[in-house]
C-alpha cells in the first residue's frame, strides 16, 4: 500500500504531461502496475490514486446504499470524471484536459503526497487555499484528532 508524502512543483508540457516525482513513484506498490486513476478532487485539485488504492475506493463506493439519492449522486460525480492513466517510460502521466481545466492547471503543477493518493494543484490556487485556511497545524490536530 502506497503512502505518499512531500511536495514538488513540476512543469506540464505542451501535450499535457507531467512527471510524478521519483520518491512518489518508488512508493508505488507493485500491485499498482504503474497505473493511476485520476478524478476530480475537493478544493479544486485532481486526486491521483494508484490502481490498487483506486480498487479500495471503488469498493467503498460500491458499498454505498444505491437507494439513497445522495449516494448515487456522489458516485456519479466521482466516477464521471475518473480516467485511468499509466506512467510512460520517463515517469510521466498525461493529464486529461477536462480535469486540467477543472483544476486550472496549465504549465505548472504542484504535486502533493496525501497518504493513499497524490494531489495535483495549480500552484497559485494552492497558495490561495493556504491563505484562506490559516489555522496552524497544532490547532487543526486538536480539532480533528482530539486533545
QUIWO-V678798 format. One record per residue. N is the residue number from 1. SS is DSSP state (@ for helix, = for strand, . for the rest). Layout:
{{N/SS} {N/SS}}
This chain:
{{1/.} {2/.} {3/.} {4/=} {5/.} {6/.} {7/=} {8/=} {9/=} {10/=} {11/=} {12/.} {13/.} {14/.} {15/.} {16/.} {17/=} {18/=} {19/=} {20/.} {21/.} {22/@} {23/@} {24/@} {25/@} {26/@} {27/@} {28/.} {29/.} {30/@} {31/@} {32/@} {33/.} {34/.} {35/=} {36/=} {37/=} {38/=} {39/=} {40/=} {41/.} {42/@} {43/@} {44/@} {45/.} {46/=} {47/=} {48/=} {49/=} {50/=} {51/@} {52/@} {53/@} {54/@} {55/@} {56/@} {57/@} {58/@} {59/@} {60/@} {61/@} {62/@} {63/.} {64/.} {65/.} {66/.} {67/.} {68/.} {69/@} {70/@} {71/@} {72/@} {73/@} {74/@} {75/@} {76/@} {77/@} {78/@} {79/@} {80/.} {81/.} {82/.} {83/=} {84/=} {85/=} {86/=} {87/.} {88/.} {89/.} {90/.} {91/.} {92/=} {93/=} {94/=} {95/.} {96/.} {97/@} {98/@} {99/@} {100/@} {101/@} {102/@} {103/@} {104/.} {105/.} {106/.} {107/.} {108/=} {109/=} {110/=} {111/=} {112/=} {113/=} {114/=} {115/=} {116/.} {117/=} {118/=} {119/=} {120/=} {121/=} {122/.} {123/@} {124/@} {125/@} {126/@} {127/@} {128/@} {129/@} {130/@} {131/@} {132/@} {133/.} {134/.} {135/.} {136/.} {137/@} {138/@} {139/@} {140/@} {141/@} {142/@} {143/@} {144/@} {145/@} {146/.} {147/.}}
